[in-house]
Amino acid sequence: MVLIDRMSTPSQHLQSMDMLSAAQERMNRLQDQVSSGKALSRASDDPSATQSAMKLRAEHTRLTQVKLNVDNGLLRLNATMDQVDSINNQLLRVQDLLVQGQQPSATANVRSALAAEVNVLKETLLFAINSDFAGRQLFSGSSGAATAYDNAGTYLGDTTAVSTRVDPDSIVRTDVNGPEVLGTGAANAFAVLTSIATNLVGNPSGLAANQTSLDAVINTARGAQATVGTRITQLTELRDLAAAKEVDLAEALSAVEDTDLTKTIMELTLQQTGYEAALHATASVMQPSLMDFLR
Amino acid sequence: MSTWAGISTALSSLRTQRVAIDVAGQNIANVNTPGYVRQRVDMTAGIGVDVSAIQRLHNGVLGDRARSENAQLQDLSAASTVLGEIEEVFPEPTPFGLQAKLDALWGGFSDVARDPGNSAARVQVLAQANGVTDWLNNAATELGDLKTNKSAALTDLVTNVNAYSKELSELNVAVSQSVANTQAANALLDRRGYVADQLAAAVGGSFLTNDANQLSVTLGGGTIVGPSTYATLQVASSGGTTSLQWVSDSSTATVSSGTANGYLTAINTTVDSWTTTLNAVASAITTQVNAVQTTDAYDRDGNAGNNLFTGTTAATISVALTDGDDIAASAVAPAGGTASLDGTKADAMAAIAIAANGPDELYQDLVVSLGFAVQAAEQSAATQGSLASSLSSQIDAESGVSIDEEMANLLAYQRAYEAAARVLTAIDAALETLINRTGVVGR
């Protein structure tokens, strides 16, 4: 800075004006921050913080999606669980009937009554395995088929997993498909039940073999029950995790974007004091002129 | 010594002090006139006193330096303003920026992945895709408008420059015809200095005043103002490059500072470079989404997926699909005529959000580098501004009017005038005694 030994009147005014408007600008900036609640109003205020804010906002959107995914997956798995439970109960009932049909005391009449009940249970099983969630089949994999099984007990779906994203790197399966619950091919529940009903009526000696295949079907269904239960637990934990993460994200975003009110208001008060001081100084510098003292 | 000499001595003082009071009055009158240089009466003693010159207190070297620094400042602040305006096209971090639109789009794909059979989610993702393309189209338009506005501003500026050049050459002629060191000549010089400052702020240039006190201005080797001539400029645009040309022979005039250079840089380089960066974002969206859509992906009707976006620039990008069912969300081919409800491909499109060199990353890089560019431009404009203002304070210290000083001068001149009048009275009284009272003894 060059030492100025002669000060002209306009430049004195200009300097005072510059000083005042600089003080006012600093004050306005702080006032904006306080009234908008945002410390970042444009990228150049703080480019790195802007980038963090953009990343955090994007991450928040993804987390919202994860929460929706997890919630939706849980609903779907819970609905699946209900049906798998009911399927298990029906299979256990069939096992009861099978045991009764093998009793020496079971007459042909009793056995045909038992066979009728097995057929009804088969219908119920078909109803359970064809149930849907929000218009989509629960047990048909990713297939768009209208039902998972047809009336003859043939699987119409596919074995592609239905999964939901819970994290950028991982997905969780939110389904079990028909064969995973009821078994595959000739050993599937419908074939076994059909065979039991047939044998109850006409071939009681075949019932012992049916017992073995029914046990296999029940094991498969129990396995499915356990799998679904595990996935429900997993998703419930993920839901809690996502909720905790959301709080962290909101805090991080606020730290980057929002005004630290205490600090900003302190600064604002400081600037106001500075501005008032500048006004006083200007008033006492501008007023006196030699003219006031000459008579 | 003649009896009357005293009278003319007193008279010369009366005259001189009157001129000095006039000049002080002129200084006070022009205290706020831009470009005014304070004047001072130089007095010499002879028989009595004489006005030898009305000095204009001006430092030419400092003036030239200030002009070139100010031209530099105008260049930098035009550049900084343009960058600030570009930054306004990218309102981040707010819900109105592209980031929010992209977030919505990727979220929309997640919605489809969660429930591929839901046609509402599919329709919504198309709306979100349109939101992204609309934003990009608008941004491209705004950047284009920015260039157009700066071109228009440049044309206005050149009109002013031509007027300044004309006035400077006229002032040169007027100065050469006026008598040096008079108030009239000083007024012409003040005006010439002021107009020269305006010319320098607009286009820069080198300023040279010759021995005959005539100002010539050259611009990159071409003379724009000569002792009695001037050349006019025009804005020319060819092959996407805008430049200033001499009207006389349509050759390019080299501009290296001043507002004009700031505008030229904005029009030819700055805006285009940010448009190119934005185009890379648009291109990444189109390429990466389409790649997923068209690779082993099947839509709701079981057909192989088609391009979702067309166009690889911000201005041309648009959504090619109109039916939500045409979004290829499934990686599983239809079986037995039934389309799959798989959502793997929709999930893959949602994952573009975090892809390396994906649109999000490119866009965030753009916003950050733009933010730093704005900061840097503002910083260098501020630095140059303090240099220019320090120079102008130095000039002002030399040439500016101080009312206090003028008041003190007025006082001195007024007292001198009164004293000279008293001298006249004293001589008059002495003569009165000599003429009327002498030789009347005993009458």
Interface residues (C-beta under 8 A of the other chain):
Chain A: M1 V2 I4 D5 R6 M7 S8 T9 P10 S11 Q15 L40 R42 A43 S44 D45 D46 P47 S48 T50 Q51 A53 M54 K55 R57 A58 T61 R62 T64 Q65 L68 N69 N72 A134 G135 R136 S142 S143 G144 A145 D158 T160 V162 S163 T164 R165 P168 I171 E257 S289 L290 M291 L294
Chain B: V31 N32 R38 G84 E87 E88 F90 P91 E92 P93 G97 Q99 A100 L102 D103 A104 W106 G107 S110 D111 A113 R114 D115 G117 S330 V332 P334 A335 G336 T338 A339 S340 L341 D342 G343 T344 D347 A350 A351 A353 I354 D360 Q364 V367 V368 S369 L370 G371 F372 V374 Q375 E378 S390 S393 Q394 D396 A397 E398 S399 G400 V401 S402 I403 D404 E405 M407 A408 L411
